[in-house]
């Protein structure tokens, strides 16, 4: 997640960077995806941010309780 933000993003979004860096567990990181998405979208556009966050989302496979896994969205067409 920090790599996605990059050096410039880490400076611009210091609060998000700090929260990601000091997250206590995988579940905390899971919930921070939205904050990272918002930061990326504001600098790179939503489509680019969505693709990058999707790559991170795949890294959580098998690490979360079933109730926290992403579900397919009917909004993507």
N, C-alpha and C positions, 0 to 999 in steps of 0.2 A: 504494500500500500504506500509506503514511504517512497519507494522507487517510482511509482506512478506519479506522485506529486512532483518529484524532481527537486532540484535545489531552489529554483524560483518559487515553486508552489509551496515548498516547506517554509520559505520566508513569508510569503503572502498569506498563508493559512497556518500560522504558527500554532493556533489552538487545536486545529485538527491534527497537525503533526504531533503535538505533545500528547494528545489523547491516544493516538495510534501507538506511539512509541512506548507509552506507559500502560497500555491495556494489560489487565491482569490475566486474561485467559482468551481462549478461542472465541467464546461467546461474545465477549466484549468487542473483539475485532469484527465479528459478524455484524453486530449492530452499527459499527462505525462505517460500514460500506456506504451507507447513505450520505454521510458527511463527506467522505472522499469523493463520491459521485458528484455532489453539489459543487465541491471545489473544482474538480476537473471540468465540469460542465461550464462553469463560469469563465474558464480560460480557454477551453478547447472545443466547446460545443457539446451538446447533449449526446449526439450519435457517437462521437469518439469516446466520450466518457463512459457511455453504456457498454461499449465493446471492451474497454479496459477493465471496468469493474466486473464484467462477466468472466474475464479470465481469472480474476482474483476469487470470484465466487466459486469457481471450479476447484480451487485449492482447498476448500472447506469440505469437500466430499469425504464422507466417512468420519468426520471429526465432530459432528454436532448431533444432538438428539434428533430423531426423526421429525419432531414438531417444528424444528427450526430450519429445515431444508427448504430451499426455494421450490415453489410450485410453478408449473407452466402457466404463463399468462395468456389469457384470451385476447389481450389488448394488442399483441403483436400479430400483424397479419401479413 
